[in-house]
Amino acid sequence: MEGGGSPSRHREKRSKKNQDRAAVPKPPGRTKASYSRGGAGGSRGRGRGDQGSSAAAPPPAPAPVGAEPMVDEEEEALDRAGRTLAVPPPHTPTRGPLGTIQLVPFTGVSPIMREPAMAPNPADGWTPPLPVDYRHRVKDIRYHRGRNLYAEDEKDLRLEYRFWHPFHYDFYDSILYRKFLKKKEPPVLQMKCIDAYSLGKYKEPELEQMVRDIKSMGLYYLLQFRKNWNNELICQFYASYHHERDQTGAVDIIHWTTEGKHYKVDFVNFSRLLGLGHSDRTATELSEYEDLALEEYQHMYLEGHRADGQTTFLKPYYYVLNNILRQILYPKVGDSTFLRDDSQKVLQRFGDEFEKFSISRYIWNKIHDATEDPVKHLPYAPYIMHVIEQVSDI
C-alpha cells in the first residue's frame, strides 16, 4: 500500500457483520437510482489531512470480539477478487436490456456529488497520503489505469470508505469533483431515450430505411432504453475503473467500486446486460475500419454542398440519424452542428453501403477512453447504472 503510517487492515478491517453499508436502511419514498447520499458541503480550501465536516461520514469502527476485531476472511478475499453476477443473463437476449421497463425517464441532476474526505484520524495515528492533481497528468492516469490496484493493494483505510486506492480518491477529487464545483453540475453526459413509435410514423422512404438500418445495427433496444441513474455512483465507477485484459483476449473484465465495494463484469455479460448478443460481439470493431479524408463523406451531403464536418447540410437520412445517435451511442457536449470525434466514421457504416460493427465493443472501448482523459465528460450513465444494479444487486 502506498504511503507510510497506514492503519493495519487486520486491525481495522470492517467486518461484514458489523460494517456492511449495503445493510444500512435507505430513507422511504426514494428509488435506488434517486437515493440522495448527502450534499457536496465543505470547502476545497480544507487540507486533505483536516477532517472538518463531511457530507457522508465513514462507517464506525468495528466492534471487537474479546481483544481482537472481527475479520471475515471470506469477505476480505471477495473484496480483493471483486463481486460479480450471481446469475449470468441469458445467452441470447431478445427483448433488450433487462429490468428497465417500468422505470421513469431521467428528468434532472440527482443526487448531488459528495466531497471526498479522509477516514477519521482523531489521535493522528497515521499519515494521510499526499494529494495528487491529475488534471494535466494523462501519462500518470494511464499508468495507474493499467495496474490492477485491487490485486496489488489492500483497501487503503486512510481514505473515506468510498475509495479503494489513493489514485481513485485523487482522480475523483482533482478531476470529477473539481468539475462539479466549477460547473455546478456533475460531469456526466445527459442521455435520452427515443420514442420508437414516433419513428414508425416516418413516411419518407429514406427515413423508413434509416429505421430499418438502426434495427440491423442492433441499436433498436438501446434506442428505447429508459433508465434513471445516480450521478455519484457513476462518478465512483469512472474514478475506480480498471480494465483487466490479456493478449489472447480470454480475460476481458471491467473492475470498479460502488460505495467502497469491489465489483467486476466481463465483456460477454456486459453486452448481454445491454441486450446485445453473440452476433454483435463478434462483429467488426469500428476501429478496424479505415479512416477517410473529409471529402470521402461527400455522399452524406445535399447536392451543391461540400462535406465540411458539420450537420447543417446533411441529407435527411444522416441528419436525423446523427441526432438519434448523439442521444444513445456517441453523446457529446458542445455545439451539435459539428460532427466530432468518430461521428462521421459511425455514420459511414449506415446507408446504401451498410456495414455492421460491434455496438457493445464500441461502448466498452468508449468507457475506457473516458477514464483516461481528464477533459472528457462521462458517457453512458444509464447503461452503466443498469450494469451496476445488476451486478451489485443494490
C-alpha positions in Angstrom: 0.0 0.0 0.0 1.3 3.5 -0.8 2.4 5.9 1.9 3.5 5.2 5.4 1.6 5.0 8.6 -1.5 3.4 7.1 -3.6 1.5 9.7 -3.3 -2.2 9.5 -6.1 -3.9 7.7 -6.2 -6.8 10.1 -6.5 -4.4 13.0 -9.2 -2.2 11.4 -10.9 -4.5 8.8 -14.5 -3.7 8.6 -16.4 -6.9 9.2 -19.4 -7.8 7.1 -21.4 -8.5 10.2 -20.9 -5.0 11.7 -20.0 -2.7 8.8 -21.7 -3.7 5.6 -23.0 -0.4 4.3 -25.5 -2.2 2.0 -27.4 -3.1 5.1 -28.0 0.5 6.1 -31.7 1.3 5.6 -32.5 3.9 2.9 -35.0 6.7 3.5 -38.5 5.8 2.5 -40.1 7.1 -0.6 -37.0 7.1 -2.8 -35.9 4.8 -5.6 -32.4 3.3 -5.7 -31.4 5.4 -8.6 -32.5 8.7 -7.0 -31.4 7.9 -3.4 -29.5 11.0 -2.3 -26.5 10.4 -0.2 -25.9 13.9 1.0 -24.7 17.2 -0.4 -21.4 18.5 -1.5 -20.8 20.6 1.6 -17.4 21.7 2.7 -14.6 23.8 1.2 -11.8 22.8 -1.1 -9.6 25.1 0.9 -9.5 22.5 3.7 -6.4 20.3 3.6 -6.7 16.6 3.0 -5.4 15.8 6.5 -8.0 18.1 8.0 -11.2 16.1 8.8 -13.6 19.0 9.1 -17.2 18.1 8.3 -18.2 15.7 5.7 -21.5 15.1 3.9 -21.0 11.4 4.2 -19.5 10.1 7.4 -17.4 6.9 7.1 -18.6 3.7 8.8 -18.0 3.5 12.6 -15.1 1.4 13.9 -15.7 -2.3 14.0 -16.9 -3.9 17.3 -14.1 -6.2 18.6 -14.8 -9.7 20.0 -12.6 -10.1 23.0 -9.2 -8.5 22.3 -9.3 -8.9 18.5 -11.5 -7.3 15.9 -13.7 -9.5 13.8 -12.2 -10.3 10.4 -14.3 -12.1 7.9 -11.6 -13.8 5.8 -14.1 -14.9 3.1 -15.4 -11.3 2.8 -11.8 -10.0 2.6 -11.0 -12.4 -0.2 -14.1 -11.3 -2.1 -13.1 -7.7 -1.6 -9.9 -8.3 -3.4 -11.3 -10.6 -6.2 -14.4 -8.5 -6.9 -18.1 -9.4 -6.7 -19.8 -10.2 -10.0 -23.1 -11.5 -11.3 -24.6 -14.3 -9.2 -26.7 -15.4 -12.2 -25.4 -14.6 -15.7 -28.0 -13.1 -18.1 -29.5 -15.1 -20.9 -27.1 -16.0 -23.7 -29.2 -14.6 -26.5 -31.4 -11.8 -25.1 -34.3 -10.9 -27.4 -36.0 -8.1 -25.6 -33.2 -5.7 -24.9 -31.7 -4.8 -21.5 -33.3 -6.5 -18.5 -35.0 -4.7 -15.7 -35.7 -1.3 -17.3 -39.3 -1.5 -18.5 -41.2 0.3 -15.7 -38.7 3.0 -14.8 -39.5 6.6 -15.4 -37.2 8.7 -17.6 -34.4 10.8 -16.0 -35.6 14.4 -15.6 -32.8 16.2 -13.7 -29.4 16.2 -12.0 -29.8 14.0 -8.9 -28.2 13.3 -6.5 -25.5 15.9 -5.9 -21.9 14.7 -5.7 -20.2 14.4 -2.4 -16.9 16.0 -1.4 -14.2 13.3 -0.8 -12.6 13.1 2.7 -10.1 11.1 4.7 -11.2 8.5 7.2 -11.4 9.7 10.8 -8.0 10.1 12.5 -8.7 11.5 15.9 -5.4 10.5 17.5 -3.2 11.4 14.5 -2.2 7.7 14.4 -1.4 7.7 10.7 -0.2 10.0 8.0 -2.7 10.8 5.2 -1.4 10.2 1.6 -0.1 13.3 -0.2 -2.7 14.8 -2.7 -2.0 14.4 -6.4 -3.7 16.6 -9.0 -4.2 14.6 -12.2 -5.7 17.3 -14.4 -2.6 17.5 -16.5 -1.1 14.1 -15.9 -2.5 11.9 -18.7 0.5 9.7 -18.7 0.2 9.0 -15.0 -3.5 8.4 -15.3 -2.9 5.7 -18.0 -0.2 4.2 -15.9 -2.5 3.7 -12.9 -5.4 2.6 -15.1 -3.1 -0.2 -16.4 -2.4 -1.5 -12.9 -4.8 -3.8 -11.2 -4.8 -1.9 -7.9 -7.4 -4.3 -6.5 -5.0 -7.2 -6.8 -1.8 -5.2 -5.9 -3.0 -3.4 -2.8 -5.4 -3.9 0.1 -8.1 -1.3 0.5 -6.5 1.9 2.0 -8.3 2.5 5.3 -6.9 6.1 5.5 -9.4 7.0 2.8 -13.1 7.6 3.1 -15.0 4.3 2.7 -16.0 5.0 -1.0 -12.4 4.7 -2.2 -10.1 1.7 -2.6 -6.8 3.4 -3.5 -5.3 6.9 -3.3 -5.4 7.1 -7.1 -9.2 6.6 -7.1 -9.5 9.3 -4.5 -7.3 11.8 -6.3 -8.9 11.2 -9.7 -12.3 11.8 -8.1 -11.1 14.8 -6.2 -8.9 16.6 -8.7 -10.9 15.9 -11.8 -14.5 14.9 -11.2 -15.3 16.9 -8.1 -13.4 19.9 -9.3 -15.5 19.9 -12.5 -18.6 19.7 -10.3 -17.6 22.7 -8.3 -16.7 24.7 -11.4 -19.8 23.9 -13.5 -22.3 23.4 -10.6 -23.3 20.1 -12.1 -21.7 16.6 -12.3 -19.5 15.9 -15.3 -22.0 13.2 -16.5 -23.3 13.4 -20.1 -27.0 13.6 -20.3 -28.6 10.8 -22.5 -32.1 10.5 -23.7 -34.3 7.6 -24.9 -36.1 7.8 -28.2 -39.8 7.1 -28.8 -39.6 4.2 -31.2 -43.3 4.6 -32.0 -42.7 8.1 -33.4 -40.0 6.7 -35.7 -42.6 4.4 -37.2 -44.5 7.4 -38.4 -41.9 8.4 -40.9 -43.3 8.1 -44.4 -40.3 9.2 -46.4 -38.6 6.2 -48.0 -35.1 7.2 -46.9 -36.2 7.6 -43.2 -38.0 4.3 -43.3 -34.7 2.8 -44.5 -32.9 4.6 -41.6 -35.2 2.9 -39.1 -34.5 -0.5 -40.7 -30.8 0.2 -40.6 -30.9 1.1 -36.9 -32.6 -2.3 -36.2 -30.0 -4.1 -38.3 -27.2 -2.4 -36.4 -28.6 -3.7 -33.2 -29.5 -0.3 -31.7 -33.2 -0.6 -31.6 -33.4 -1.7 -27.9 -30.8 0.8 -26.7 -32.8 3.5 -28.6 -35.7 2.8 -26.2 -33.6 2.4 -23.1 -35.1 4.3 -20.2 -33.1 4.4 -17.0 -32.6 6.7 -14.1 -29.1 7.0 -12.8 -27.2 8.2 -9.7 -24.5 10.8 -10.6 -22.5 10.0 -7.5 -22.3 6.3 -8.4 -21.4 7.0 -12.0 -18.5 9.2 -10.8 -17.4 6.4 -8.4 -17.4 4.0 -11.3 -15.2 6.1 -13.5 -12.8 7.1 -10.7 -12.3 3.4 -9.7 -12.3 1.8 -13.2 -9.8 -0.8 -14.2 -9.8 -2.9 -17.4 -8.2 -6.3 -16.8 -7.2 -8.0 -20.1 -4.6 -10.3 -21.6 -3.1 -10.5 -25.0 -5.2 -13.5 -26.0 -8.5 -11.8 -25.2 -9.5 -14.6 -22.9 -9.5 -12.1 -20.0 -11.6 -9.0 -20.7 -13.1 -7.6 -17.4 -14.0 -4.2 -16.0 -13.4 -3.6 -12.3 -14.9 -0.8 -10.2 -16.1 0.1 -6.7 -19.6 1.1 -5.7 -19.8 2.6 -2.2 -16.4 1.1 -1.4 -17.3 -2.5 -2.6 -15.3 -4.0 -5.4 -17.3 -5.4 -8.4 -16.5 -6.7 -11.8 -18.1 -7.8 -15.1 -16.7 -9.4 -18.2 -17.3 -8.2 -21.7 -19.7 -11.1 -22.6 -22.0 -10.4 -19.7 -21.7 -6.7 -20.2 -23.0 -7.0 -23.7 -25.8 -9.3 -22.6 -26.9 -6.9 -20.0 -27.4 -4.3 -22.7 -29.4 -6.7 -24.8 -26.7 -7.4 -27.3 -25.9 -10.9 -28.4 -23.1 -13.0 -29.9 -23.5 -11.6 -33.4 -22.8 -8.1 -32.1 -19.8 -9.1 -30.0 -18.2 -10.9 -33.0 -18.9 -8.1 -35.5 -16.1 -6.0 -36.8 -14.9 -3.3 -34.4 -15.3 0.3 -35.7 -11.6 0.9 -35.1 -10.8 -1.7 -37.8 -12.4 0.3 -40.5 -10.1 2.7 -42.4 -10.2 6.4 -41.5 -11.3 8.5 -44.5 -10.5 12.0 -45.7 -13.2 14.6 -45.2 -14.1 14.6 -48.9 -14.9 10.9 -48.8 -18.0 11.7 -46.8 -19.5 13.8 -49.7 -22.3 11.3 -50.3 -23.8 12.3 -46.9 -24.4 15.9 -48.0 -27.1 17.5 -50.1 -26.2 18.3 -53.7 -24.4 21.6 -54.1 -22.9 21.5 -50.5 -19.5 20.2 -49.9 -18.6 17.9 -47.0 -17.5 20.2 -44.2 -17.7 18.1 -41.0 -20.9 19.9 -39.9 -24.5 18.8 -39.8 -26.4 21.7 -41.4 -26.4 20.3 -45.0 -26.5 16.6 -44.3 -29.1 14.6 -46.2 -32.2 13.9 -44.2 -31.2 10.3 -43.6 -27.9 11.3 -42.0 -29.2 14.4 -40.3 -31.9 12.5 -38.4 -29.7 9.5 -37.8 -26.9 11.7 -36.3 -29.5 13.4 -33.9 -30.6 9.9 -32.7 -27.0 8.6 -32.3 -26.0 11.7 -30.3 -28.5 10.6 -27.7 -27.8 6.9 -27.5 -24.4 6.0 -28.9 -22.0 8.9 -29.0 -23.3 11.5 -26.6 -21.3 14.7 -26.6 -21.2 18.2 -25.1 -20.7 21.3 -27.2 -22.0 22.6 -30.5 -24.3 20.0 -32.0 -23.8 21.3 -35.5 -20.3 19.7 -35.7 -19.6 16.0 -36.3 -17.0 15.4 -33.6 -14.6 12.5 -32.9 -15.6 9.4 -34.8 -19.2 10.5 -35.6 -18.6 10.5 -39.4 -17.0 7.1 -39.2 -20.0 5.7 -37.4 -22.4 7.4 -39.9 -20.4 5.9 -42.8 -21.4 2.4 -41.7 -25.0 3.2 -42.4 -26.8 4.0 -45.7 -26.5 2.3 -49.1 -23.3 0.5 -48.2 -24.4 -0.7 -44.7 -21.7 -2.4 -42.7 -22.4 -3.8 -39.3 -20.0 -3.0 -36.5 -19.9 -4.1 -32.8 -22.0 -1.8 -30.7 -21.1 -3.5 -27.4 -17.4 -3.2 -28.2 -17.8 0.4 -29.2 -19.4 1.3 -25.9 -16.9 -0.8 -23.9 -14.0 1.0 -25.6 -15.5 4.5 -25.2 -15.9 3.9 -21.4 -12.2 3.0 -21.3 -11.3 6.1 -23.3 -13.2 8.4 -20.9 -11.4 7.0 -17.9 -8.0 8.1 -19.3 -9.0 11.6 -20.5 -9.2 14.3 -17.7 -11.1 16.6 -20.1 -13.9 14.3 -21.3 -17.3 14.2 -19.6 -18.6 10.7 -18.5 -20.8 8.9 -21.1 -23.3 6.1 -20.9 -24.7 6.8 -17.4 -28.0 4.9 -18.0 -26.2 1.8 -19.4 -23.5 1.8 -16.6 -26.2 2.3 -13.9 -28.0 -0.7 -15.2 -24.9 -2.8 -15.1 -24.1 -1.6 -11.6 -27.5 -2.5 -10.3 -27.5 -5.9 -12.0 -24.0 -6.8 -10.7 -24.2 -5.3 -7.2 -27.9 -6.1 -6.7 -28.4 -2.7 -5.0 
